[in-house]
Amino acid sequence: MWREKTQLLDAKAMSRAVRRIAHEIIERNRGLEQTILIGIHTRGVPLAKRLAAELEQIEGCGVPVYEIDVSAYRDDRRESRVSEISSTEKTFQVDGKTVILIDDVLYTGRTVRAALNAIMELGRPQIIELAVLIDRGHRELPIRADYVGKNVPTSRREEVSVQMRDTDGIEQVVLREAVADT
């Protein structure tokens, strides 16, 4: 059971964070010609779409957006799905591309590790960068984000809940704390 402690980001703050990340991506990569975005299922996907829209608005060119389900690369489930969001194509080319992997929250790093394994099975990208809306710390693997919307120090008893209009009907990021059952 979880008790909401505080709102970390409202809809406007989320939008500003995505816009800032888009500008940082353009500056670091000096353009988007060989760039693709891959959103980690579930909330990384709508974030990737939003980021692509921001990049297109700023640069005037579209960036392909894909989604990846890393279930087969985790301990708890054994199925995987990789597909382009806007077509029926089941795989995509990563060879020589700048791949920007997108997720909502970076915590232990295990989801990102699973996504890296899945991407490497598709080919050899030029570079893989990581963009996250929230970095909450507590890494168990040596993984860090290249682009971060907000750093939020948390305890292990807390959870960061990203709620998006696309998936949850509300737009906010909240910090919740575990409540002992009585």
N, C-alpha and C positions, 0 to 999 in steps of 0.2 A: 504494500500500500504506500502511496506517495502523497506528500503534502506540499503544495506549491509554496515556495519561500519568497521568490521575487521574480519580476519580469526583467530579463536581461536585455532584450531588444524588442521594440515594437515594430510595426510594419514599415514605418519610415526609416528606422535605424537599419533594418534588414536590407532595404532597398539601397541605402547609402553604402552599406558594407559590400554589396554585390557590385555596385558602380565603382567603388574604390579598387576592388580586386580586378575588375576589367581593365582599369587604367594601368594597374601594376603589371598585368599580363602583357599588355601592349608595349609598355616601356621596356620590360625585361627581354621580350622576344623580338623587339624591333619589327613588328608586323605580325600578320597572322596567316601568311600564305600556306604554310605546311602544318597548321595547327588543327587539332581535333579535340573536342571535349568529350569526356566519358564520365557520365554520372553513375555513381554507385547506387544501385537499387536500395532503398525506396526514395528517400528525400534528397539524395544527391542528383536524381534525375530532374526534378523541377528546378533545382538550383542551377544545373547545367543549362537548361533551357533559358532561364533568366539571364545567366551570364552570357550566353550566345546572343540574346537580344541586345544586351548592353554593348557587347563588342561590335555588333553590326551597326548599332546607332552611332557609336564613336568612330569606327573605321570605315563604315559604308560597305563592308563585305561580310558575307555570311560565313560562319564557321560550322562545320558538320558537328552534330550532337548525337552521341550514342549512349546507350545505357548498358550496364553490366550487372548481372546478378552473380555474386561470388559464392553462392551457397556450396557449390561443389569443391571449393577450395577451403572450406571451413570444417571444423570438427563435428558440428551438429547436424548438417544436412548434406545430401549428396546429389544435388542437381544444379545445373548452371544454364544460364541463358545469356547470350550476347546478341544484341540486335540494334540496328539503326532505328532511331525513334520515328523518323519520317518515311520509312519505306518497309517493304517486306524482306529486305536483304538480311541475312542471318549473321554474316560476318563482315568485317571491314578491314582495311589495310592500315597497319601501324608502321610498317617499314619506313624508316627515314623521317617519320613525322614527329612533331612536337605534340605529345599527348599530355593534356591537362586532365588529371583525375580529380573528380569533384565529389565531396561528401559533406554532410551536414555537420557532424561532430567528429573530431579526432580525439580519441581516448587512449586505449591501450596500443593501438597501431595494428591490431590483428586483422581488422577488416581491410585496411590498406594493403597489408602484406598479401592477403588473399587476392585482392584486385591486381596487384603487381604480377602475381603468378599467372593469373588468367590472361592478362595483357601480353606477357612474354610468350605465351603459347601461340599467340596470333602473329608474332613476328618480332622484329627488332626496331623499336622506335629510336629516333635520334636522341630524344630526351623525354623523361616522364617527370612532370611537375605535379604537385598536389595543392589543391585549393580547398579550404574548408571554411564554413561559416563560423564555427566555434572550435577553438582548441582548449580543451579542459585539463590537459596534463595527464599524469599517471601513466606514461608510456611504459610498456613492457618490451617493446622492440625499438631499435634505433631508427625511428622514423620521425621526420619533422615535416611540417607543411611549408610550402614555398609562399603561399598566399593565405592569410588568415583574416577573417572578418573581425573577430574579437577573441582575445585571450581571456579565459575565465578560470581562475584558480578554483578548484573544487576539492571536496573531500570524497572519499570512496563511498560514503553514505548518501551522496547527492547524485542527481541525474540531471543532465541538460536535455530538455525536451524542445526540439524544433518543431513548431506547428506551422504548416503552410496551407494557404487557401486551397491549393490544388489537392492536397491529401487529407486535410483536417478541417477545412472550412473556416479557419482562423489563421491570422498571420502574427506570430510572435515566437520569441524564444524565452522559456521560463526555466528557472532553477527549482528543482524539487528535491525534497529530502525524504528518505525512507522513514516510515512511521512503524513502530513496533505494534504488532497485533495484540490487543488486550482481551 
